[in-house]
């Protein structure tokens, strides 16, 4: 590229990205990862929640950076703070969702000897989960320009701490509102994400939440007992998978070059001066296709290892073993994508509900209890880490947008975030290896694992569940199809039906109304004052700060719940 960046920008931005394995950064990362893993482990086995600790990590890193001792002042760098928050959130979700929950399933089945094979499979699921997201983040399927609400919250927290001023005040006030609202049992994170995500997707999310809340009292119908949400998710999920396959096609016949705005083919075409441009993506259709196929192959390998070490062959025979491996590998990939798409748009990932769908499918297919328990555990190990890495990459993407040249700095920063995540995962694995036995023997197991086991033991006594899921898959598929892949309306409607958090629907719709009204007011004000800045951009920035603050405050309240657990 012949055009050099502006001289004024070069000293500030044209530099190497901080490394995740620098001694000071690594020490802080390991210590906070231990904290995150312990928080995740304690809360998931007592209260059944896994809080997003990224904001906590960012705040602690900021405080450490204010210490003028040795090299600790290096932590004032927002990029290093981003590495630390990536690691602590990764360790939290890895310990709580990807490791402890899967291994609790065979333990509760009365098969403690299968805990270690299941743990090995869960580690593989966790590793592949993060690897696939690293490969396909910022593609047409999972674009960096999408919401990823928790990532915005982490980035805005770091930027507010670094810049101060009006931004810090607005974020701080919003965080206080989010924290206080959460103390009164209001799902403030739902309101927060409504300021950040796709309006159509979140509208369907809010509708699903309201229907789930009021259907039992107004219509006298228990949606969950009739498997209505599961059917909607199956239909929407199948269409979403077809849409994902279509996005994997390279419309240029495999050539990278300048394509239309917003397409994957624009990935290799940065601006003339090397600065960030919003229509540029870093992952093209070829890499998206390769990343997903690699993920499927690795998931199949992990399924084979679980089958061999878990004794699946003894229960199912040779043909059954092959079928089980294929189903487990595909289930892991599908679970990953559905959870990731829901999290990308809404900040909520229905991992429990999607795993339950595969459990019911296993019951319909007549899979024996032990192989089914291993299948459920393997599927449950994927998804949450996938979504969390997406949140963290979104935060880094926002923090690195001003770098010049942008593209190499962005790719280097993303790689360092991935390394930091691996450090957090390694710490989580060690914490779980040391602590799972005393926790389980004390009766402290994730509540969702108990639900899985109870469902497996109860079995499928009639065909009612299958018929209802097939019936409600039709509207789910139609809504997803007509909404398109960019909105994920069917998946988000099903997510709302499955999450079913009281009052969350009202908060989502109220926040969307405020968002709409504030944006229109900003535009009218800008027209009257003939402002030089773009009113739409100003409104989006303010709303992003408010949404980020609400999510951050809610997350702080979730983490503070550890005193109840302890």
C-alpha positions, -999 to 999 in steps of 0.1 A, spaced: 0 0 0 17 31 -12 -3 57 8 13 62 43 -8 70 73 -10 106 86 21 116 105 1 127 136 -15 93 139 16 71 134 33 75 169 0 67 186 -14 38 166 13 23 143 27 0 170 28 -36 180 -2 -49 199 6 -59 235 12 -96 240 -9 -118 262 22 -137 275 41 -106 287 51 -113 323 30 -87 340 0 -92 318 3 -130 322 5 -129 360 -26 -106 362 -44 -128 337 -37 -160 356 -48 -145 390 -80 -131 377 -87 -162 357 -86 -182 390 -110 -157 405 -133 -160 375 -133 -198 375 -140 -200 412 -169 -174 408 -183 -194 379 -180 -227 397 -196 -216 429 -225 -197 413 -234 -224 388 -235 -251 414 -255 -231 439 -277 -204 422 -276 -219 387 -262 -188 371 -229 -180 353 -222 -143 354 -203 -124 328 -172 -113 347 -156 -94 319 -166 -60 334 -151 -71 367 -119 -80 350 -117 -47 332 -123 -27 364 -97 -46 383 -72 -42 355 -79 -4 355 -72 -3 393 -40 -22 389 -29 2 361 -32 30 386 -5 15 408 29 31 401 49 0 411 73 -19 390 56 -25 356 20 -26 369 14 8 353 14 -10 319 -21 -22 328 -34 13 321 -32 4 284 -68 -4 273 -55 -32 250 -40 -50 280 -71 -44 300 -90 -60 271 -67 -91 272 -73 -95 310 -111 -91 307 -111 -117 278 -93 -142 300 -115 -138 332 -148 -140 313 -134 -171 294 -124 -188 326 -158 -181 342 -179 -195 313 -155 -224 307 -156 -236 343 -194 -231 348 -210 -240 315 -185 -259 294 -169 -282 321 -188 -286 353 -223 -289 338 -213 -317 314 -194 -338 339 -223 -335 364 -245 -354 341 -228 -389 343 -221 -383 380 -259 -378 387 -266 -408 365 -247 -429 391 -217 -433 368 -188 -415 385 -163 -435 365 -175 -417 333 -167 -383 348 -131 -383 335 -140 -394 299 -168 -368 299 -143 -341 312 -119 -350 284 -147 -347 259 -158 -314 274 -123 -300 272 -122 -309 235 -156 -293 230 -144 -261 248 -112 -260 227 -130 -266 194 -157 -241 204 -132 -213 208 -111 -223 178 -141 -221 154 -151 -187 167 -116 -175 163 -116 -187 127 -150 -173 116 -155 -141 137 -162 -111 115 -176 -132 86 -210 -128 70 -224 -153 94 -209 -138 126 -200 -102 117 -181 -79 141 -207 -52 132 -234 -72 149 -245 -64 184 -226 -88 207 -240 -67 236 -217 -79 264 -187 -70 242 -200 -35 238 -205 -33 276 -168 -43 282 -155 -20 255 -174 10 267 -164 3 303 -127 3 293 -130 34 271 -149 53 298 -122 45 323 -95 56 299 -112 88 286 -133 99 316 -156 129 311 -192 128 300 -188 92 287 -177 79 321 -205 98 339 -232 85 316 -219 49 318 -215 52 356 -251 64 361 -264 37 338 -244 11 357 -259 23 390 -294 21 376 -286 -15 363 -272 -26 396 -301 -11 417 -327 -25 393 -311 -59 396 -313 -57 434 -351 -55 429 -350 -87 408 -355 -68 375 -336 -83 345 -318 -50 337 -295 -68 312 -326 -74 290 -332 -36 289 -295 -30 283 -292 -53 252 -323 -36 237 -303 -5 233 -275 -24 215 -289 -51 192 -308 -54 160 -343 -39 166 -362 -66 147 -344 -94 164 -349 -79 198 -385 -71 191 -391 -108 185 -371 -116 216 -393 -93 237 -425 -108 222 -413 -143 231 -405 -133 266 -440 -118 270 -458 -148 255 -439 -171 278 -447 -150 308 -484 -146 303 -495 -177 283 -499 -198 315 -523 -173 331 -541 -158 302 -543 -189 279 -540 -215 306 -513 -232 286 -480 -244 299 -458 -238 268 -428 -256 282 -447 -287 292 -462 -288 256 -428 -283 241 -439 -253 221 -407 -233 226 -386 -263 216 -406 -268 185 -402 -231 175 -365 -234 181 -362 -266 160 -379 -250 130 -360 -217 133 -328 -235 140 -331 -257 109 -337 -227 87 -309 -208 104 -285 -237 95 -296 -236 58 -290 -198 59 -256 -203 74 -247 -228 46 -258 -203 20 -236 -177 36 -207 -200 32 -209 -198 -5 -182 -177 -22 -201 -157 -48 -168 -147 -65 -159 -183 -72 -133 -184 -45 -115 -152 -55 -110 -125 -30 -115 -90 -42 -136 -59 -39 -173 -69 -35 -205 -52 -25 -208 -33 7 -213 -57 36 -203 -89 18 -175 -112 28 -156 -105 -4 -148 -70 8 -126 -85 35 -93 -79 17 -100 -43 6 -90 -19 34 -92 19 28 -65 37 10 -48 51 41 -51 18 61 -78 32 84 -109 12 96 -139 12 73 -171 -4 85 -178 -23 53 -146 -43 55 -147 -78 69 -116 -97 80 -130 -132 72 -142 -141 37 -166 -169 26 -137 -193 19 -123 -190 55 -159 -192 69 -165 -224 51 -132 -239 61 -136 -229 97 -170 -245 101 -158 -277 83 -127 -279 105 -150 -275 135 -173 -303 124 -143 -326 118 -128 -318 152 -162 -323 169 -164 -357 153 -130 -366 166 -140 -355 201 -172 -376 199 -152 -406 189 -128 -403 218 -158 -400 243 -174 -430 227 -143 -451 230 -134 -441 265 -170 -440 277 -180 -475 266 -206 -465 241 -198 -496 220 -209 -519 248 -244 -503 247 -250 -497 210 -228 -520 188 -208 -510 158 -234 -494 136 -249 -477 167 -214 -463 176 -210 -448 141 -245 -432 143 -238 -419 178 -205 -403 168 -222 -386 138 -251 -373 159 -228 -361 187 -205 -342 163 -234 -326 144 -252 -318 176 -221 -300 190 -217 -279 159 -254 -270 156 -256 -263 194 -226 -240 190 -241 -220 160 -276 -216 175 -263 -205 208 -238 -181 191 -264 -165 168 -288 -159 197 -260 -144 219 -248 -123 190 -281 -105 186 -296 -106 222 -267 -112 246 -287 -142 259 -277 -178 250 -304 -205 254 -278 -233 259 -299 -253 284 -329 -253 261 -310 -262 229 -293 -290 248 -327 -302 260 -338 -304 223 -310 -328 215 -318 -348 246 -354 -352 234 -342 -361 199 -320 -388 215 -350 -402 234 -370 -403 202 -342 -422 185 -341 -447 215 -305 -440 225 -297 -460 257 -293 -440 289 -255 -439 293 -247 -430 257 -275 -404 258 -260 -389 290 -226 -386 272 -243 -371 241 -261 -345 262 -229 -336 282 -209 -332 250 -235 -309 234 -237 -289 266 -199 -282 265 -203 -262 233 -219 -228 228 -213 -207 259 -176 -204 252 -183 -197 215 -206 -168 225 -182 -155 251 -152 -154 228 -175 -135 203 -183 -109 231 -146 -105 238 -136 -102 202 -163 -75 197 -149 -56 227 -114 -57 211 -127 -48 177 -143 -17 191 -111 -7 210 -89 -12 180 -109 7 154 -87 38 155 -55 20 148 -36 29 116 -30 7 97 -61 -10 111 -62 -45 95 -28 -59 107 -34 -44 142 -69 -59 144 -57 -93 134 -27 -92 158 -50 -80 186 -75 -107 180 -48 -134 180 -35 -121 214 -71 -121 228 -74 -157 217 -42 -166 235 -54 -148 266 -87 -168 264 -66 -201 262 -48 -191 294 -82 -185 310 -95 -219 297 -64 -237 310 -69 -222 345 -106 -232 344 -97 -268 336 -72 -270 365 -97 -255 389 -124 -279 378 -101 -309 380 -92 -300 416 -126 -290 429 -153 -311 411 -152 -341 434 -156 -323 468 -183 -301 452 -203 -330 438 -199 -351 469 -213 -322 489 -244 -322 467 -234 -290 449 -242 -297 412 -256 -274 385 -294 -275 386 -296 -278 348 -276 -310 350 -302 -324 373 -329 -315 348 -311 -333 321 -307 -365 342 -343 -364 354 -355 -361 318 -333 -390 307 -346 -412 335 -382 -403 328 -379 -411 291 -404 -404 264 -436 -420 275 -457 -409 246 -455 -392 212 -471 -360 224 -438 -341 227 -427 -352 192 -460 -341 176 -460 -307 194 -424 -300 184 -432 -309 148 -463 -287 147 -446 -256 163 -415 -260 141 -435 -248 112 -442 -212 124 -406 -210 138 -392 -220 104 -415 -195 86 -406 -166 108 -369 -173 105 -371 -176 67 -390 -144 61 -369 -125 87 -337 -134 70 -302 -144 83 -293 -109 94 -322 -106 118 -325 -141 132 -361 -134 142 -372 -170 145 -342 -179 167 -347 -149 189 -385 -156 193 -376 -191 204 -350 -177 227 -375 -155 244 -400 -184 247 -373 -206 262 -356 -181 286 -390 -169 300 -376 -145 325 -404 -126 343 -407 -89 333 -378 -91 308 -402 -87 279 -416 -54 292 -381 -41 298 -370 -50 263 -400 -34 246 -398 -3 269 -361 1 260 -368 -3 223 -395 24 226 -370 47 244 -344 39 217 -368 48 189 -380 80 206 -345 93 215 -332 87 180 -361 106 165 -356 135 190 -319 136 182 -325 138 145 -351 167 149 -327 185 172 -299 181 147 -320 195 119 -330 225 140 -294 233 151 -278 223 118 -252 202 138 -220 192 121 -221 157 136 -245 130 124 -275 129 148 -280 92 141 -244 85 152 -247 107 183 -279 89 193 -263 55 187 -233 64 208 -254 77 237 -277 46 236 -247 23 235 -233 39 266 -267 35 284 -271 -1 273 -235 -9 282 -240 6 317 -272 -14 323 -255 -46 313 -224 -38 334 -245 -30 364 -265 -62 360 -233 -82 357 -219 -66 388 -250 -77 407 -247 -112 394 -211 -115 406 -220 -100 440 -244 -129 445 -214 -151 454 -218 -141 490 -251 -159 491 -235 -190 476 -206 -190 500 
